[in-house]
C-alpha cells in the first residue's frame, strides 16, 4: 500500500478575507452580465414598441406644452441664439486675498445689454497662473430657465447685471477668463387668453 503525504494548506484571516471579497466580486460580475444580457434580449424584442412610443411622444409635444401651466410652458419657449453674445458684457476678476490664507476668490460678471431675456447662459471659466498656464477650469451657469437655489439663478433680464463669486484654493490664480459655451434666449409666444 502506497502512502502519500497529505498536504493541508492553512490560510489566515487575510487570505480568507481576500477569497471572500474576490468571490463576491466575481459573483456580482456574473449576475450583472446575466441581467444585462436579459435586458438586451427584452429590448430587442420590444424595440418596435419603444420606437412607436417615441414617435407618439414627439407628436404630442405641442399638446403637452399647451397643457402645462404658463410657468412651465414658458421654460420651453427658448431657442439657441449664439449671435446674441454681441449684447453681453462678460468680465472676470481675481479678487485680492484679504481674510484667508487658504482661499481667495474670483468674480464673474455678466451684463445683458440686449432686448431679450436670457434663459440659459453657461460659461467655461479658466483660471491661469502668472505664466498663462491653466490651473483649473469649471463650467458655471449664469442664467437658467427658472430660479430655484444656488446654481439655478434664473433668467437674466434685459439691462440686468449678474455677479457671482467663487472660492479658490491654492495655488492661487493670477487671471480668470470666461468663454460662452451655451446661450439661449427666451422666445415669447402668445398663449390663449384663458391660460
Secondary structure, DSSP 4 states (H G I P E B T S, - for coil): ---PPPP-PPP-HHHHHHHHHHHHHHHHHHHHHHHHHHHHHHHHHHHHHHHHHHHHHHHHHHHHHHHS-HHHHHHT-EEE-GGGGGGEEEEEEEEP--S-SSEEEEEEEEEE-SSS-EEEEEEEEEEE-TTS-EEEEEEEEEE-SSB-STT-B--B-TT-EEEEEEEEESSPPSEEEEEEEEEEEE------TT-
